[in-house]
Amino acid sequence: MLVSHREIPGVMPAMVMPFEVREAAVWNDLRPGAQVDFELQTRGGRALARRLRVSRPATSIEDGGDLIRIEPPAEALAIGSEVPRLEFVDQTGTPFTLDSLHGSVAAVNFIYTRCPLAEVCPRLSANFANIRRRFAARPDLVLVSITLDPVYDRPPVLAEYAGRVRARPELWRFLTGSEDQIRRAARLFGLVYWAEEGSVVHTSRTVVIGRGGRLAAMIEGSNYGARQLGDLLERELEKNK
């Protein structure tokens, strides 16, 4: 299994690396994007994950400290699936489609500009800002942030938000559209969201799209480090250069 993991003090920094799993039964519970706990055993240059358990399912959300499992939409794309043509408008008011990114690697997340929780949308945007700095010399990497609040987040609002994070329009697109367009995109990428008391409650998922327009990887939740996502992107950038 390929894991984007946190720092293991005294052993290794946060990074993306493969681990061998020999406990066949756990595979039934594993899905791309799930968070897992395990014991690390190193022997003969091999990294073995033992006593593996899923600590957070691939689609879940916290409600008052309780973890609620939310089934992803039936039409959610699987790893390796081709991403269909999805139409939006970016922060400059220019029409934009995801299939126009063929030949580039893209990272896609979902945010909204009025998000009140520092550990969710602002954290996702901060991670993207760090990614853009790390890959400043890579014009073949494009970041895409899709709003979950399209009624409020029109292009001028997104442009102001983009300015705050110093996003260059050609390298970091902030997208909006009709409610139906946003809903379709969210469902295809396995996101669940709903309006509640003036805010948007939503799961979080960051996906990586390869040069051929296929879904290459995903990270569930917002509690990940920019280096972890960056390592996933670097692996994808090195393919088919």
N, C-alpha and C positions, 0 to 999 in steps of 0.2 A: 504494500500500500504506500502511496505517496502522501507524505504528511508535511504540512506547514506548521512547524512547532515553535514554541517559545524557547527562550534560553534555558539550557540545562547547566546551572552553575558548576564551574570547574570541569565541564565536559565539552560543551559546544555552544556557540551563540545561536540565536534564533535563525532558522533557515528552513529550506525545503529539502527533504531527503527521503529516499525510499527505505522502508523497514520490511523485513521478512515477518510474515505471520504464519504460524503453524497450527493454530487452533481453528480448525475448519468451521466449527459451529458459529463463530462470531461473524462470519461473512454474511450471514442472513440479516444481521442488524446494521451493516455498514452501507452507507450511501454517500456519494460525493457531497462534501460540505458538512458532514457530521463532525462534531467535536468528540475526541476520544481521550481516554486516560489509559496508560499502560506502563509496565516496567520495562526498562531498556536493558537488554543483555548484549554485550559485545564479545564476540569470540571469533578468532581467525579472520579478522577484518570484516565480519558480517554484523549487521545491526538487527537484532531479533526483538520483536515486540511481544512481550508475555503478559498474561492476565489482562488482556485487552477488554475494555468495556466502553460503550457509547455513553458519554456524559451529557451530551446535548444532541438530540436528533437533528437530521439535516434541515428540517423546517420546524422551528419552535419559537416561542416568544415568552418573555417573562411578564407576569401580571401580579404585582404586589408581592414579589419574591417567589411566587410559584411558577414553575416551568410548565407551559401549556404546549402540547404537541398540536401542530396545525398541519393537516395534510396538504401537500402542494397541489396546485391545479392539475387536473388530468392531462392537460395539453402541454405541461412543462417539458421543455426540451431536455433530452438526455445528453450526457457527454458524447461528443462525436457527431451530434446532429447538426445539420446545416441551419444557420440562422436565416429565417425568411426575410423578405423585404419588409421593413418597418419604416413608416414615414413620420417625420417630425418637422419641427421648426427649431433652429438653434437660437442662441442668445443674440445673434445679429439680425434675426428675422429671416434668415435664409432657409429654404427647404433643405432637408437633410434626410438621407436614408442610410440605414446601417450597412446595406450591401455595397454602398459606395466605398467602404473601407477595405474591400478585397485587396490583398497585397500588403496590408498593414496588420499589425497585431493591435487588438483593442482590449481595454478593460472597461467594463460597464458596471455602474452601480445605480441605485435609486435613492434619491434624497428629496427634501423640499426645504425651501429657504426659510420658512417660519418654524422649523423644527426646534422645540424648546429643550431638547435633551442633549447636553454636550457630548455624551458618550455614544450618540447614534450618528445623526447626519453630519454635525460638525466634525466628528472624528473621522467619518468616511471621507469627507472633503479634505481634511488635513492629511490623511494617508495618501490621497491622490496628489496633493500638492508636493509631498515628499517624493512620490514616484516621479513626478514630472521633473523635479530637480535632479534626481538620480540619473534619469535618462534624457538629460537636456540635449544631448547630441544625437538623439535617435528620432528623426522625423517619421520613422515607420512605426512608432508607437503612438496611438491616439487614445485618450481618455474620454469616456462618455458618461455623463451624469444625467439621468432622466428624472424629471420631477414627478412626484406623486400628488402634487397639488396644482394641476394645470389651469384651474380657473384663476388662481392668484398669480402663479408663477408664469407670467407671460414674458416674451423676450426682453423687454426693458428691465424687469425685475431680475431675470436671470443674468443679464449683462452687468447689472450692478453687483450682484453676488459674485460673478466671475471676476470682476475687478478687485474685489476684496481678497480673493485668493490668487490674484495675479495670473489668471489663466489666459493663455494665448488662444484665440478662437480656433485656429487651425489645428491645435494640438490637444485642446480640452474643450469638448462640446458640451454645453448645457442644453438639454432638449425639452421641449414641451409640445403639446398638440391637443387634440380633442380628448375628452374624457374616455371615449371609446378606444382611441389610439393608445393612450397610456395604459388602460386596463388590459388591452391585448398584449402589449409588451411585457407588462408585469406578470401576467399569467404564463407567457411563454418562457420567461426566465425563472418561474417558480416562486414568485413573490406573492404574498397575501397582504392586503391592506384594506383599511376602512376608516371613514371619518368618525370621530368621536369627540364631542364637546370642544369643537373648534380646532382640533388637532387631527393628525393622521397617524393612526396606529398601524404599524407595518413590521413585517419580518424584514431582515436585511440579507442581501445576497450580492456578492461581487463576482462577476463572471469574466473569464478570459476568452476572447474569440481569436482563433488563429488566422494566419494569412489567407487560408482558403475559405474563410467565412464559416467555419465550424466551431461549435462550442468545445473549448479545449480544457477548461478547468473552472472550478467555482470555489469560493470561500463563503461559508455561512456566517451570519452575524457581523457585528461591527467591532468585536473585541479581538482584532488581529493587528499585527505590526506592519508598517509599511515595508520593512525589509522582507517579510514573509511573502507579501504580494509581489514585491519586486523580483524575488528569486523565481517565482512562478513565471512572471513575464519574461525574465531573462532566458529561461529555458525555452520559451516559445519563440522569442526573437532569434535564437540561434538555429532554429529549424528552417530549412529551405531558404537560406539567405540568398 
